[in-house]
Amino acid sequence: CKRLNGLGLNPAVLAKASAGVLSIRAPKWSESAHAFLKRCADAGNVEACFTLGM
């Protein structure tokens, strides 16, 4: 379980996160969701950059 949690923070995994993982609707938006998208964008995920830029 700790290994799986660690993979969720790995930049290589965050860079490859799919659009389904990154789709966050307005009512579900939170600070933790924003932080997750920011980590994905910092890892080079183009879809996360687009979502944050909207």
ChimeraX commands (.cxc) that place a marker at each C-alpha (Angstrom):
marker #1 position 0.00,0.00,0.00 radius 0.5
marker #1 position 2.86,2.38,0.80 radius 0.5
marker #1 position 4.50,1.55,-2.52 radius 0.5
marker #1 position 1.31,2.31,-4.42 radius 0.5
marker #1 position 0.91,5.60,-2.57 radius 0.5
marker #1 position 4.52,6.45,-3.40 radius 0.5
marker #1 position 3.86,5.83,-7.10 radius 0.5
marker #1 position 1.09,8.41,-6.97 radius 0.5
marker #1 position 3.70,11.03,-6.14 radius 0.5
marker #1 position 6.24,9.90,-8.72 radius 0.5
marker #1 position 6.80,12.61,-11.40 radius 0.5
marker #1 position 6.89,10.01,-14.19 radius 0.5
marker #1 position 3.44,8.75,-13.18 radius 0.5
marker #1 position 2.04,12.27,-12.79 radius 0.5
marker #1 position 3.33,13.23,-16.24 radius 0.5
marker #1 position 1.38,10.34,-17.80 radius 0.5
marker #1 position -1.91,10.79,-15.88 radius 0.5
marker #1 position -4.84,10.54,-18.28 radius 0.5
marker #1 position -7.63,13.02,-18.90 radius 0.5
marker #1 position -10.02,10.84,-16.90 radius 0.5
marker #1 position -7.88,11.23,-13.81 radius 0.5
marker #1 position -7.49,14.96,-14.34 radius 0.5
marker #1 position -11.16,15.78,-14.94 radius 0.5
marker #1 position -12.33,17.69,-11.88 radius 0.5
marker #1 position -15.72,19.37,-12.03 radius 0.5
marker #1 position -16.28,22.76,-10.43 radius 0.5
marker #1 position -18.33,21.50,-7.43 radius 0.5
marker #1 position -15.55,19.00,-6.60 radius 0.5
marker #1 position -12.74,21.58,-6.83 radius 0.5
marker #1 position -10.66,21.80,-3.66 radius 0.5
marker #1 position -7.20,22.78,-2.50 radius 0.5
marker #1 position -6.05,19.15,-2.66 radius 0.5
marker #1 position -7.39,18.80,-6.23 radius 0.5
marker #1 position -5.55,21.99,-7.20 radius 0.5
marker #1 position -2.35,20.71,-5.57 radius 0.5
marker #1 position -2.65,17.41,-7.49 radius 0.5
marker #1 position -3.12,19.23,-10.80 radius 0.5
marker #1 position -0.18,21.51,-9.97 radius 0.5
marker #1 position 2.06,18.47,-9.28 radius 0.5
marker #1 position 0.96,16.94,-12.60 radius 0.5
marker #1 position 1.63,20.19,-14.46 radius 0.5
marker #1 position 5.04,20.54,-12.82 radius 0.5
marker #1 position 5.83,16.99,-13.96 radius 0.5
marker #1 position 5.11,18.01,-17.57 radius 0.5
marker #1 position 1.53,16.84,-18.04 radius 0.5
marker #1 position 0.10,19.00,-20.84 radius 0.5
marker #1 position -3.54,18.23,-19.97 radius 0.5
marker #1 position -2.99,19.38,-16.38 radius 0.5
marker #1 position -1.41,22.60,-17.66 radius 0.5
marker #1 position -4.45,23.17,-19.87 radius 0.5
marker #1 position -6.88,22.52,-17.01 radius 0.5
marker #1 position -5.04,24.90,-14.69 radius 0.5
marker #1 position -4.92,27.54,-17.42 radius 0.5
marker #1 position -8.70,27.53,-17.96 radius 0.5
marker link #1:1,2 radius 0.2
marker link #1:2,3 radius 0.2
marker link #1:3,4 radius 0.2
marker link #1:4,5 radius 0.2
marker link #1:5,6 radius 0.2
marker link #1:6,7 radius 0.2
marker link #1:7,8 radius 0.2
marker link #1:8,9 radius 0.2
marker link #1:9,10 radius 0.2
marker link #1:10,11 radius 0.2
marker link #1:11,12 radius 0.2
marker link #1:12,13 radius 0.2
marker link #1:13,14 radius 0.2
marker link #1:14,15 radius 0.2
marker link #1:15,16 radius 0.2
marker link #1:16,17 radius 0.2
marker link #1:17,18 radius 0.2
marker link #1:18,19 radius 0.2
marker link #1:19,20 radius 0.2
marker link #1:20,21 radius 0.2
marker link #1:21,22 radius 0.2
marker link #1:22,23 radius 0.2
marker link #1:23,24 radius 0.2
marker link #1:24,25 radius 0.2
marker link #1:25,26 radius 0.2
marker link #1:26,27 radius 0.2
marker link #1:27,28 radius 0.2
marker link #1:28,29 radius 0.2
marker link #1:29,30 radius 0.2
marker link #1:30,31 radius 0.2
marker link #1:31,32 radius 0.2
marker link #1:32,33 radius 0.2
marker link #1:33,34 radius 0.2
marker link #1:34,35 radius 0.2
marker link #1:35,36 radius 0.2
marker link #1:36,37 radius 0.2
marker link #1:37,38 radius 0.2
marker link #1:38,39 radius 0.2
marker link #1:39,40 radius 0.2
marker link #1:40,41 radius 0.2
marker link #1:41,42 radius 0.2
marker link #1:42,43 radius 0.2
marker link #1:43,44 radius 0.2
marker link #1:44,45 radius 0.2
marker link #1:45,46 radius 0.2
marker link #1:46,47 radius 0.2
marker link #1:47,48 radius 0.2
marker link #1:48,49 radius 0.2
marker link #1:49,50 radius 0.2
marker link #1:50,51 radius 0.2
marker link #1:51,52 radius 0.2
marker link #1:52,53 radius 0.2
marker link #1:53,54 radius 0.2
view
